[in-house]
Amino acid sequence: MRRVGICGTDVHMIQGDYPMWPAYHPFIPGHEWTGEIVALGEGSGDFGFAVGDRVAGSSHSPCSYCRNCIKGRYNLCLSYGNPRWHDHYGHTSQGSFADYVVHNIRSVFKVPDGLDYDQAAVADPGSIALHATNRGQVTEGHAVVVVGAGPVGVLAADCARALGASRVIVAARGARLDIAAKLGFETLDTTLDDPVAALRSMVPLGADVVVDAAGTPQSIPLALSMLARGGRCSTVGIPTKEMSLDLAPLVLDELELVGARAVAGEMSSILDLMADGRVRAGELVTHRYPLSEFGTALEVTANRTDGAMKVLIDMDLE
């Protein structure tokens, strides 16, 4: 390993918020990684990899045989939870907060020459953001709102712009909203008395697509209320609490609410977009710590200390 990013999911998992993760103990979390190949298993070289290659990993290694995998929706692999056939690294299989990891070759991708390790470590959340925008069916000319300005939210805004959205508005609050503004996005403060009215003053008909990157009981209803009639909301945040939702607008305004789980083939695309500079990754990295200071790094991530956005474990600091 060379760099491993700390994800909000890691924080929630370690805090015990997810009953399904980790699958067992003792367990090593971590799934946002980049590193260098030091050894290849039998037959792995047939896929074009060699010792010394710089690579990044996707967190899912599917069975490739079930109904969903055959359709290309390997993030919904029906073998999930069966360690013989499916790995969800850092969740149901051992993760990457370690010096070395063993990864299935199907979930490893070469890092383009133009990307450094800091940028490549953001490929996994970048691919999740791209999947969320793809699930939202963002196309050229769309007005897109992203609710939440964490790493996935800001990356989703960049992805929407790369896919041709004519307007991209980031709706959030606090210091992270300032980061989105510095990156050149239109912004909307969700702490306003009426953020929906404020959005309608910017986009009178509402947004064609809203990507909810927060996943809270407050953000999902807000996202739906920002849609134009016939609009589509893609939600990528995983709620940790039960919530109620008024479904009448989904019927009366023919709104669509879809989930976006992990990735379904976006890793290669996001690495190319990052290499082309169309999706910015390195600018999100705010803090680096050696693996020996993982506890501090986790606390900084959880508390957003000193404006923490993306915190990396940097193996080169040891």
Secondary structure as a PSIPRED ss2 file (coil, helix, strand):
# PSIPRED VFORMAT (PSIPRED V4.0)

   1 M C   1.000  0.000  0.000
   2 R C   1.000  0.000  0.000
   3 R E   0.000  0.000  1.000
   4 V E   0.000  0.000  1.000
   5 G E   0.000  0.000  1.000
   6 I C   1.000  0.000  0.000
   7 C C   1.000  0.000  0.000
   8 G H   0.000  1.000  0.000
   9 T H   0.000  1.000  0.000
  10 D H   0.000  1.000  0.000
  11 V H   0.000  1.000  0.000
  12 H H   0.000  1.000  0.000
  13 M H   0.000  1.000  0.000
  14 I H   0.000  1.000  0.000
  15 Q H   0.000  1.000  0.000
  16 G C   1.000  0.000  0.000
  17 D C   1.000  0.000  0.000
  18 Y C   1.000  0.000  0.000
  19 P C   1.000  0.000  0.000
  20 M C   1.000  0.000  0.000
  21 W C   1.000  0.000  0.000
  22 P C   1.000  0.000  0.000
  23 A C   1.000  0.000  0.000
  24 Y C   1.000  0.000  0.000
  25 H C   1.000  0.000  0.000
  26 P C   1.000  0.000  0.000
  27 F C   1.000  0.000  0.000
  28 I C   1.000  0.000  0.000
  29 P C   1.000  0.000  0.000
  30 G C   1.000  0.000  0.000
  31 H C   1.000  0.000  0.000
  32 E E   0.000  0.000  1.000
  33 W E   0.000  0.000  1.000
  34 T E   0.000  0.000  1.000
  35 G E   0.000  0.000  1.000
  36 E E   0.000  0.000  1.000
  37 I C   1.000  0.000  0.000
  38 V C   1.000  0.000  0.000
  39 A C   1.000  0.000  0.000
  40 L C   1.000  0.000  0.000
  41 G C   1.000  0.000  0.000
  42 E C   1.000  0.000  0.000
  43 G C   1.000  0.000  0.000
  44 S H   0.000  1.000  0.000
  45 G H   0.000  1.000  0.000
  46 D H   0.000  1.000  0.000
  47 F H   0.000  1.000  0.000
  48 G C   1.000  0.000  0.000
  49 F C   1.000  0.000  0.000
  50 A C   1.000  0.000  0.000
  51 V C   1.000  0.000  0.000
  52 G C   1.000  0.000  0.000
  53 D C   1.000  0.000  0.000
  54 R E   0.000  0.000  1.000
  55 V E   0.000  0.000  1.000
  56 A E   0.000  0.000  1.000
  57 G E   0.000  0.000  1.000
  58 S C   1.000  0.000  0.000
  59 S C   1.000  0.000  0.000
  60 H E   0.000  0.000  1.000
  61 S E   0.000  0.000  1.000
  62 P C   1.000  0.000  0.000
  63 C C   1.000  0.000  0.000
  64 S C   1.000  0.000  0.000
  65 Y C   1.000  0.000  0.000
  66 C C   1.000  0.000  0.000
  67 R H   0.000  1.000  0.000
  68 N H   0.000  1.000  0.000
  69 C H   0.000  1.000  0.000
  70 I H   0.000  1.000  0.000
  71 K C   1.000  0.000  0.000
  72 G C   1.000  0.000  0.000
  73 R C   1.000  0.000  0.000
  74 Y H   0.000  1.000  0.000
  75 N H   0.000  1.000  0.000
  76 L H   0.000  1.000  0.000
  77 C C   1.000  0.000  0.000
  78 L C   1.000  0.000  0.000
  79 S C   1.000  0.000  0.000
  80 Y C   1.000  0.000  0.000
  81 G C   1.000  0.000  0.000
  82 N C   1.000  0.000  0.000
  83 P C   1.000  0.000  0.000
  84 R C   1.000  0.000  0.000
  85 W C   1.000  0.000  0.000
  86 H C   1.000  0.000  0.000
  87 D E   0.000  0.000  1.000
  88 H E   0.000  0.000  1.000
  89 Y E   0.000  0.000  1.000
  90 G C   1.000  0.000  0.000
  91 H C   1.000  0.000  0.000
  92 T C   1.000  0.000  0.000
  93 S E   0.000  0.000  1.000
  94 Q C   1.000  0.000  0.000
  95 G C   1.000  0.000  0.000
  96 S C   1.000  0.000  0.000
  97 F C   1.000  0.000  0.000
  98 A C   1.000  0.000  0.000
  99 D C   1.000  0.000  0.000
 100 Y C   1.000  0.000  0.000
 101 V C   1.000  0.000  0.000
 102 V C   1.000  0.000  0.000
 103 H C   1.000  0.000  0.000
 104 N C   1.000  0.000  0.000
 105 I H   0.000  1.000  0.000
 106 R H   0.000  1.000  0.000
 107 S H   0.000  1.000  0.000
 108 V E   0.000  0.000  1.000
 109 F E   0.000  0.000  1.000
 110 K E   0.000  0.000  1.000
 111 V C   1.000  0.000  0.000
 112 P C   1.000  0.000  0.000
 113 D C   1.000  0.000  0.000
 114 G C   1.000  0.000  0.000
 115 L C   1.000  0.000  0.000
 116 D C   1.000  0.000  0.000
 117 Y H   0.000  1.000  0.000
 118 D H   0.000  1.000  0.000
 119 Q H   0.000  1.000  0.000
 120 A H   0.000  1.000  0.000
 121 A C   1.000  0.000  0.000
 122 V C   1.000  0.000  0.000
 123 A H   0.000  1.000  0.000
 124 D H   0.000  1.000  0.000
 125 P H   0.000  1.000  0.000
 126 G H   0.000  1.000  0.000
 127 S H   0.000  1.000  0.000
 128 I H   0.000  1.000  0.000
 129 A H   0.000  1.000  0.000
 130 L H   0.000  1.000  0.000
 131 H H   0.000  1.000  0.000
 132 A H   0.000  1.000  0.000
 133 T H   0.000  1.000  0.000
 134 N H   0.000  1.000  0.000
 135 R H   0.000  1.000  0.000
 136 G C   1.000  0.000  0.000
 137 Q C   1.000  0.000  0.000
 138 V C   1.000  0.000  0.000
 139 T C   1.000  0.000  0.000
 140 E C   1.000  0.000  0.000
 141 G C   1.000  0.000  0.000
 142 H C   1.000  0.000  0.000
 143 A E   0.000  0.000  1.000
 144 V E   0.000  0.000  1.000
 145 V E   0.000  0.000  1.000
 146 V E   0.000  0.000  1.000
 147 V E   0.000  0.000  1.000
 148 G C   1.000  0.000  0.000
 149 A C   1.000  0.000  0.000
 150 G C   1.000  0.000  0.000
 151 P H   0.000  1.000  0.000
 152 V H   0.000  1.000  0.000
 153 G H   0.000  1.000  0.000
 154 V H   0.000  1.000  0.000
 155 L H   0.000  1.000  0.000
 156 A H   0.000  1.000  0.000
 157 A H   0.000  1.000  0.000
 158 D H   0.000  1.000  0.000
 159 C H   0.000  1.000  0.000
 160 A H   0.000  1.000  0.000
 161 R H   0.000  1.000  0.000
 162 A H   0.000  1.000  0.000
 163 L C   1.000  0.000  0.000
 164 G C   1.000  0.000  0.000
 165 A C   1.000  0.000  0.000
 166 S C   1.000  0.000  0.000
 167 R E   0.000  0.000  1.000
 168 V E   0.000  0.000  1.000
 169 I E   0.000  0.000  1.000
 170 V E   0.000  0.000  1.000
 171 A E   0.000  0.000  1.000
 172 A E   0.000  0.000  1.000
 173 R C   1.000  0.000  0.000
 174 G H   0.000  1.000  0.000
 175 A H   0.000  1.000  0.000
 176 R H   0.000  1.000  0.000
 177 L H   0.000  1.000  0.000
 178 D H   0.000  1.000  0.000
 179 I H   0.000  1.000  0.000
 180 A H   0.000  1.000  0.000
 181 A H   0.000  1.000  0.000
 182 K H   0.000  1.000  0.000
 183 L C   1.000  0.000  0.000
 184 G C   1.000  0.000  0.000
 185 F C   1.000  0.000  0.000
 186 E E   0.000  0.000  1.000
 187 T E   0.000  0.000  1.000
 188 L E   0.000  0.000  1.000
 189 D E   0.000  0.000  1.000
 190 T C   1.000  0.000  0.000
 191 T C   1.000  0.000  0.000
 192 L C   1.000  0.000  0.000
 193 D C   1.000  0.000  0.000
 194 D C   1.000  0.000  0.000
 195 P H   0.000  1.000  0.000
 196 V H   0.000  1.000  0.000
 197 A H   0.000  1.000  0.000
 198 A H   0.000  1.000  0.000
 199 L H   0.000  1.000  0.000
 200 R H   0.000  1.000  0.000
 201 S H   0.000  1.000  0.000
 202 M H   0.000  1.000  0.000
 203 V C   1.000  0.000  0.000
 204 P C   1.000  0.000  0.000
 205 L C   1.000  0.000  0.000
 206 G C   1.000  0.000  0.000
 207 A E   0.000  0.000  1.000
 208 D E   0.000  0.000  1.000
 209 V E   0.000  0.000  1.000
 210 V E   0.000  0.000  1.000
 211 V E   0.000  0.000  1.000
 212 D E   0.000  0.000  1.000
 213 A C   1.000  0.000  0.000
 214 A C   1.000  0.000  0.000
 215 G C   1.000  0.000  0.000
 216 T C   1.000  0.000  0.000
 217 P C   1.000  0.000  0.000
 218 Q C   1.000  0.000  0.000
 219 S H   0.000  1.000  0.000
 220 I H   0.000  1.000  0.000
 221 P H   0.000  1.000  0.000
 222 L H   0.000  1.000  0.000
 223 A H   0.000  1.000  0.000
 224 L H   0.000  1.000  0.000
 225 S H   0.000  1.000  0.000
 226 M C   1.000  0.000  0.000
 227 L E   0.000  0.000  1.000
 228 A E   0.000  0.000  1.000
 229 R E   0.000  0.000  1.000
 230 G E   0.000  0.000  1.000
 231 G E   0.000  0.000  1.000
 232 R E   0.000  0.000  1.000
 233 C E   0.000  0.000  1.000
 234 S E   0.000  0.000  1.000
 235 T E   0.000  0.000  1.000
 236 V C   1.000  0.000  0.000
 237 G C   1.000  0.000  0.000
 238 I C   1.000  0.000  0.000
 239 P C   1.000  0.000  0.000
 240 T C   1.000  0.000  0.000
 241 K C   1.000  0.000  0.000
 242 E C   1.000  0.000  0.000
 243 M C   1.000  0.000  0.000
 244 S C   1.000  0.000  0.000
 245 L C   1.000  0.000  0.000
 246 D C   1.000  0.000  0.000
 247 L C   1.000  0.000  0.000
 248 A H   0.000  1.000  0.000
 249 P H   0.000  1.000  0.000
 250 L H   0.000  1.000  0.000
 251 V H   0.000  1.000  0.000
 252 L H   0.000  1.000  0.000
 253 D C   1.000  0.000  0.000
 254 E C   1.000  0.000  0.000
 255 L C   1.000  0.000  0.000
 256 E E   0.000  0.000  1.000
 257 L E   0.000  0.000  1.000
 258 V E   0.000  0.000  1.000
 259 G E   0.000  0.000  1.000
 260 A C   1.000  0.000  0.000
 261 R C   1.000  0.000  0.000
 262 A C   1.000  0.000  0.000
 263 V C   1.000  0.000  0.000
 264 A C   1.000  0.000  0.000
 265 G C   1.000  0.000  0.000
 266 E C   1.000  0.000  0.000
 267 M H   0.000  1.000  0.000
 268 S H   0.000  1.000  0.000
 269 S H   0.000  1.000  0.000
 270 I H   0.000  1.000  0.000
 271 L H   0.000  1.000  0.000
 272 D H   0.000  1.000  0.000
 273 L H   0.000  1.000  0.000
 274 M H   0.000  1.000  0.000
 275 A H   0.000  1.000  0.000
 276 D C   1.000  0.000  0.000
 277 G C   1.000  0.000  0.000
 278 R C   1.000  0.000  0.000
 279 V C   1.000  0.000  0.000
 280 R C   1.000  0.000  0.000
 281 A C   1.000  0.000  0.000
 282 G H   0.000  1.000  0.000
 283 E H   0.000  1.000  0.000
 284 L H   0.000  1.000  0.000
 285 V E   0.000  0.000  1.000
 286 T E   0.000  0.000  1.000
 287 H E   0.000  0.000  1.000
 288 R E   0.000  0.000  1.000
 289 Y E   0.000  0.000  1.000
 290 P C   1.000  0.000  0.000
 291 L H   0.000  1.000  0.000
 292 S H   0.000  1.000  0.000
 293 E H   0.000  1.000  0.000
 294 F H   0.000  1.000  0.000
 295 G H   0.000  1.000  0.000
 296 T H   0.000  1.000  0.000
 297 A H   0.000  1.000  0.000
 298 L H   0.000  1.000  0.000
 299 E H   0.000  1.000  0.000
 300 V H   0.000  1.000  0.000
 301 T H   0.000  1.000  0.000
 302 A H   0.000  1.000  0.000
 303 N H   0.000  1.000  0.000
 304 R C   1.000  0.000  0.000
 305 T H   0.000  1.000  0.000
 306 D H   0.000  1.000  0.000
 307 G H   0.000  1.000  0.000
 308 A C   1.000  0.000  0.000
 309 M C   1.000  0.000  0.000
 310 K E   0.000  0.000  1.000
 311 V E   0.000  0.000  1.000
 312 L E   0.000  0.000  1.000
 313 I E   0.000  0.000  1.000
 314 D E   0.000  0.000  1.000
 315 M H   0.000  1.000  0.000
 316 D H   0.000  1.000  0.000
 317 L H   0.000  1.000  0.000
 318 E C   1.000  0.000  0.000
